Amino acid sequence: MNNTCIVVDFRKSRIRIFKRTLQELLYPKYVRLLVNPNEKTVAVQVTDSADTRAHRIPNIGIKSMRCYEIYSRSLLNELLDCGAWNSNNTYKIHASVCLNQQCVIFKMDQAVLLEASR
């Protein structure tokens, strides 16, 4: 699971879910992102179209795409409130757990700074 990761880019209000993460989840059609502020974790969970928090993963070329991007200022603001983040930086978080190919969990305290503010 070394390459299973997400990148949180606060400057662009973007979360990138990388191909390996989607592969761990067996290339789902829909995912949702969950934040647990108490445990300081972010999860990418398989869901369906009935879920109002669902993000549809495009099926055209997903296996050839490098990553899937979600833009959400409100979600990133929630993350900012949970951890020791700098709102001008970009961080990479490797997965800590994959649960039955339905949910991948990332621990915020394991985030690695990729790009510092200029």
N, C-alpha and C positions, 0 to 999 in steps of 0.2 A: 504494500500500500504506500510505498515511498513517494510515488508520483501523484498520488491522490491528494489534490489540494484545491484551495480557492485563493483568489487574490482580492483583497479589499483595497480599493482605490478611493480614498476620501475626497481627493481633489475633483475627481470626475463623477462622484456619487455612483460608483460602479462596483459590482461584485462579479468577478469572473469565475465561473465554474469550469474547471478544466476537463478535457475529454476523458481522462483516466477516472475522474470522479463519476462522470456519467456512465462509464463502462462498468464501474463497481456496482452501479444501480441498474445495470442491464438496459441502458439507454431508454430511460422512461420518457413517456410523452409529456408528462407534467411533473413539476417539482414545486415544493414550497420551502422557503427558508424560515427556520425557527431560531429564535434567540432565547437563551436561558440566562438571564442576568445573574442569578444566584450562583450557578455553576460556571459562569463565564464560558459558555459554549455556543457555537453556531452549528445548526444541523441543516443538511440538505436532505429532504425527505421526499420519497415518491408519493404522488397523490394523483387525483383525477380531475377531470374538467369541472366537476360539481363543486370543487373547493374554490371558494372566493379568493383565497390567497395563492392560487396556483399560477405558476408561470409555465407557459407552453414552450416546450423544446421543439424547435422546427425539425421535422423529419427529413427535410431535403438536405442531404450532405452532412448530417450530424456526425457520421462516422469519419468524415474527412475534415471536419472542423477542428480547430485547435482548442477552442473554448466557447462557452455560451455566456453572454454578458447580460446582467440584470442591472438596470439603472433604477435606484430608489433612494432618494434623499432621506425619506423618513426612516427607512431601514438602517441606513448608515448613521443617522442621528441616534437611533436606538443603540447601535454598537458603540458609538462615542461615549454614551452615558454609562456603558458597562465596563469599560476598560481604560487602560493607560495608553490611549491612542493620541496621535497628533493629527489634527484634521487636515493637514497639508501633506500627509505622507501616504505611501502605499505599502501594504503588508501582505506577506504570503503565509498561509497557515496550512500545514500538512495534516491530513486526517489522523485521528487517534483511534477511531473505532468505525467499523462498518457492521451494521446490524441487519442480518438476513437479507442483504441486497435490497433493503427498503429505506435505509437511513445511514448517512455518513456524518459523523460528528467531528467537529474541529474545536480544539481548546484555544481560546483567545490568548491565554498566557504563553502559548507556544508560537505566537506570531513572530515572523522575522521581517525586519525592516528591509524593503526592497529599494525604495526611492525616498530620499529625504527631501523636505521642502527646500526650495531654492531661494 
